[in-house]
Amino acid sequence: MVQIYPEVSLFNSSPPLRGLSPTRLSIESPQAELIAAAFSQFALTSVNPFYWFYGPNPLILSSSVEDIPMPITESHVVSRLPQIMPGSEINFKAVLDDTHSLVDYQNGLCIIQWFISRNVEAFEREKEVYAILSQLESSKNSILRCYDWLHMDHTDALNLHPNLSLVDATTIQALLFEHIDGLVPLSVKDVTTDIAEAALKALCGVHAAHVLHGDIRRQNMHLLPDGRVVWTGFGAAKSASHHPLRRQDFWNEAASAWTLLYSKMLPDKLIGNLNPDY
């Protein structure tokens, strides 16, 4: 399976990968006494007694497989992300946070993510990978759709984000994303086994484009009202078009996501540790 991943999803292997989607157990909602005891143990040791509740990670590679040469030799070639030209009609609606604002563009709401001069490398990485991910059918449902990119001067930028910090800024660039009502970061409170599976499937979709996310954290998974999960935060991403990547790199990143979802977030939800420090 490692030899054909990421072109073939982990969920399409034959035979199926055992333990990839753990069985839903009848005791998935433990009694209050058990939860209290588990949380007390966690408070004393920082170890969640339910760490193994969903079984061992089925994606951990042996050293013998890790050492086999399996480079990605083909890459996806797509057109570049279009640039919004000066004079385009973009109207400010609201500030979302320090680096995001809500705007109206072409008769619809969009989100602008701002990159100031110190984040030029992160901007170029995100622009590169979104150009790939937004245009491939196998990947576009795994992310927020990215429409265009912008390059602006101080005045135009402040018109679209009045609170933007531009101290010593020499370059102001931004990406324009679709806006989806009800989109929220995936929290321990909200995660379920179905949502965990959706998140892992979405990561397989990212990998299918030969894009390595590079920053597997819960803050980079976002939940939609319909239960779909999308990945964000591609500032550390790498594409096989520009970086030497191995199939094991993608497999190991999927293993990291499995650990985050099934060995950390879901077990923490079981014991009531809803605000972990990871």
PyMOL commands that set and color helices and strands:
alter all, ss='L'
color gray80, all
select helices_A, chain A and resi 2-4+10-12+32-45+63-66+117-133+140-142+154-160+193-208+218-220+247-271
alter helices_A, ss='H'
color red, helices_A
select strands_A, chain A and resi 90-97+100-105+109-116+146-152+172-178+184-185+211-212+221-223+229-231+238-239
alter strands_A, ss='S'
color yellow, strands_A
deselect
rebuild
show_as cartoon
